[in-house]
Amino acid sequence: MPQDMPPTGGYEPVQYRRNLPVRGFRPAYYLVAVAGICTYGFYKVGKGIREQNELAREKMWSRIHLIPVLQAEEDRDLVRRHWAEKAREKELMGAESKIYNNDRFVRPTYAVTPGETTK
C-alpha cells in the first residue's frame, strides 16, 4: 500500500487569523484618557487639601484672637466668685478672716475629688 504524501507544490496556507475590524479606540487613547482623569483628580485633591489647610489656619488664628476675651471672661468670673465667697464667709463667721498675710489676689486652684471613697 503506498504511503500518503503531500500534493505536489505543497498544501495551501492555513488561515489562522480572522480579519475582523478592531473594536474601540487604540490603547494609547485609553491611556491618555486615564492619565487625564487621574491628573484632574489629583488637581481637585490638591485644591481640597489647600482649602482644608486654609480653613485650619483661619480656625487657629480665630482662636488665637479670642484668647484675650476668654481670659478676661474667666478672670471676671473668678473675681465674682472670690467676692461671693468673702461675703458668704463674712455672713457665716461674722468677721472676715485672712488666710494669707497679704491682700494680693491668688488664683484658686481647683482639683476634682471623688465624692465617696470606697475602701
C-alpha positions in Angstrom: 0.0 0.0 0.0 1.5 3.3 -1.0 2.1 6.0 1.7 0.2 9.3 1.5 2.3 12.2 0.5 1.6 15.9 0.3 0.4 17.1 -3.1 3.0 18.5 -5.4 3.5 22.2 -4.7 2.5 21.7 -1.0 -0.6 22.4 0.8 -2.3 25.9 0.6 -1.6 28.1 3.7 -3.9 27.7 6.6 -5.8 30.8 7.6 -5.5 31.1 11.4 -6.1 34.9 11.7 -9.6 36.3 11.5 -9.9 39.5 9.6 -12.3 41.3 12.0 -12.5 45.0 12.4 -10.9 46.4 15.6 -13.4 47.4 18.2 -12.9 50.6 20.2 -10.0 53.0 20.3 -6.3 52.4 20.2 -4.9 51.5 23.6 -2.8 54.8 23.6 -6.1 56.8 23.6 -7.3 54.9 26.6 -4.0 55.5 28.4 -4.2 59.2 27.6 -7.9 59.4 28.8 -7.0 57.6 32.1 -4.0 59.9 32.6 -6.2 62.9 32.0 -8.8 61.7 34.5 -6.1 60.9 37.1 -4.5 64.3 36.6 -7.8 66.1 37.1 -8.5 64.0 40.2 -5.1 64.9 41.8 -5.7 68.5 40.9 -9.0 68.5 42.8 -7.5 66.7 45.7 -4.7 69.3 45.9 -7.2 72.1 45.8 -9.1 70.4 48.6 -6.0 69.9 50.7 -5.1 73.6 50.3 -8.7 74.6 51.2 -8.5 72.5 54.4 -5.2 74.0 55.3 -6.6 77.5 54.8 -9.6 76.7 57.0 -7.4 75.2 59.7 -5.2 78.3 59.6 -8.2 80.5 59.9 -9.6 78.5 62.8 -6.3 78.7 64.6 -6.0 82.4 64.2 -9.6 83.0 65.3 -8.9 81.0 68.4 -5.7 83.0 69.0 -7.6 86.3 68.7 -10.3 85.0 71.1 -7.9 84.0 73.9 -7.8 87.5 75.5 -11.6 87.7 75.5 -12.0 84.3 77.0 -9.2 85.0 79.6 -10.9 88.3 80.6 -14.3 86.5 81.0 -12.6 83.8 83.1 -11.0 86.5 85.3 -14.3 88.3 85.8 -15.9 85.0 86.8 -13.1 84.2 89.3 -13.3 87.7 90.9 -17.1 87.4 91.2 -16.7 84.0 92.8 -14.0 85.4 95.1 -16.1 88.3 96.3 -19.1 86.0 96.7 -17.0 83.6 98.8 -15.8 86.5 101.0 -19.4 87.7 101.5 -20.6 84.2 102.4 -17.7 83.8 104.8 -18.4 87.2 106.5 -22.1 86.2 106.8 -21.3 82.8 108.3 -18.4 83.8 110.6 -19.4 87.4 111.4 -15.9 88.7 110.5 -13.6 88.5 107.6 -10.6 86.2 108.3 -7.4 86.5 106.4 -5.9 83.3 105.1 -2.8 84.8 103.7 -0.5 87.5 105.0 -1.3 90.0 102.2 -4.2 91.2 100.2 -2.9 90.1 96.8 -5.4 88.0 94.8 -4.3 84.5 94.3 -6.0 82.4 91.5 -7.7 79.5 93.2 -6.7 76.0 92.1 -9.5 73.5 91.7 -9.0 69.8 92.0 -11.7 67.3 91.2 -12.0 64.8 94.0 -14.4 61.9 94.2 -17.5 62.4 96.4 -17.4 59.0 98.0 -14.3 56.9 98.7 -14.5 53.2 98.8 -12.2 51.1 101.0 
